[in-house]
Amino acid sequence: MGGDSVSHRGGRGGILQEDLIEKTALAVFRSNRVVAFTGAGISVESGIPDFRSAGGLWERFDPAEYATIEAFRANPKKVWAMLKEMGTLLENSRPNPAHLALARLEKMGHLRAVITQNIDNLHQEAGNTRVIEYHGSHKKLACLSCGREYAREEVALTALPPLCRCSGVLKPTVVFFGEPIPWGAHLEAMEEARTCQVMLVIGTSAVVSPACDIPVAAKRAGALIVEINLEETPLTRQVSDWILKGSAGRILQSVLDGVAGRSRL
């Protein structure tokens, strides 16, 4: 597993990585109510940098100028120039081993849903069929005037901003700062959190509200929280039961191997 390491909150001296991965695989194998909650970190291995990290999008584009709904309404052409560049990056990205492992766990009947903060559509491309896009999607556009929705492929981005048939400005369904979370997505996410037995928390910084409340809701309802991350988060010491620190792709593949091995017995 290379340099990946594992800690166990409350454990003396920690637990060996292989042992904790085995425990995670066993917990997943025994449950048909596993939910994954994913953030930007799961897509880094697909070549999509975390927007907040060094070299990320917000290093080049000030969020106050490009990522608020007020900025979009004030100058949609300017913001769309950034969105077009971001869209090209996302379209050229492909699911990595972490996405593929989650899709396989769903196919095996263990993973019930993915709740994602990401807008990149990579969970769907990997094969997951129940994906709750908490922060929207870059693949869908909606008219700010009439509400009509379009698939991104339906809309030519030669002239910016793209316009609806009613001449209203089109905007990705991505949630900008200052916009509410889509109510339907929020209700679905909280229902999954409150009824799951195991929640795999993968690659999220857990600092964006209200998304950061989702693992907390699962914990309060009695779920086992397994955090897979490169760094500690606000969840690590207060919410997560088991912490697997390292590459999401390598760790999830090991968990999948453990589940698959038990399925063959």
Protein Blocks (a to p, Z undefined) as FASTA:
>chain_A
ZZaccddehiahiaafklmmmmmmmmmmmpccdcddddfklmmmnopacfklghiaklmm
cfklmmcfklmmmmmmlmmmmmmmmmmmmmmpccdfklmmmmmmmmnomambdcdfbfnl
mmmmnopabdcdfkopfkbccdfklopacdfklpcckbccdddfkopacddfbdcehiac
dfklmmmmmmmmmmcfbdcdehiahlacfklmmmmmmmmnopacddddfbdcfklmmmmm
bdcedjfklmmmmmmmmmmmmmmZZ
